[in-house]
Amino acid sequence: MEKKGLIIVPTMLEAKRLFPEARWGSVLNYPSFEGKGFVVVVSGAGKVNAALCTCRLLSVGRFSGVLLAGIAGAYPDRGLDIGDLIAATEEVYGDELFEPLSFKMRRLGGSICHGRMLTLSVLPESIEEAKRIASRFNAVAENLEGAAVAHAASMFGVVPAEVRAISNIAGVRDKSHWNIDLALSNLRNFLLEFFS
């Protein structure tokens, strides 16, 4: 039987908009569904949920590859706008003050942007703070799960890929300035083409 790709999506909000046709079931108590050539699993938001889900799935299943997909915040003045897609070239635990771990990511083809992303537990409160964080790590965008998925996957010898759609500018907490719908619509179109 041909192995399928594993797509990890952090939240049901993201998953239902990326895969509106899905009939959701469950695998290992995680919401999931099986598409043509891939399996989608919702890990839950944040580093702990993402790492545990990735470990559980890779410990019991064999997949042709792992792709993390969801939304992200773009750091100011890094060339990304709301709605743009970014594929991670590297993921870094940005909250770790001592020797922050980083993980190389599998590159994706196509004409989308590529760059270093940060995984944070606490997002910046202001544009100024976001700029400081971006400068410290030379990062283009932030999320809540990427480094954790890469870390967990590395325990199984797997280098995952990650694609995110920019829903907001990092440091802007007022969600009236976010556009999650546009971000997820653009990401859905990418995934449909990627898996066609």
C-alpha positions, 0 to 999 in steps of 0.5 A: 500500500502506498504511503501517504503524506501527513499534513499537520494543521494546528487548529480546527478553525484552520483545518475546516477552512483549508479542507471544507469538503472533509468528513472528519474522523479521528486517529489516536483521538486527534481530528483527522481525515484522509484525502487523495495522497495525504492524511490531515491531522489537527494537533491542537495549538501550541508547542506541546500539542504539536510535539506530542501529536507529531511523536504519536503519529510518527511512532505508529505510522509510516508517511511519505513526508510531513507538512505543517500548514497554518497561519503565521504573523509576518515580522514588520519590514521583512517583505511579507504582506497579509495573504502571502505564503511563506515556506520555512527554511529553518525553525527556531525556538524563539522563547529559549534564552539559552542556546535556542534550538533550530531545525532545518526544514525541507524546502518546498518548490514553487514561487512562494517566499522562503525564510527562517521562522520563529516558534513562540509561546508568547507573541510580541505585544507591539510592533517595536517588540516584534522588530526586536525579536525579528532582528535578534533571530533574523526571522521573517515570520512567527508561529506557535508550532513549527519548531516543535513539529520539526523537533519531534520529527527529528527524533524519527529521522524526518525533516518536515516541510512547513507552509504558512499563510500570513494572517497578520503583522506580528505585534499587531494584537487588534484582530480587526487588522488581521485577515485570516480568511484571505490567508487561509484561502490562499493557503488552500489554493496552494495545497490544492495545487501542491497535492494535485 
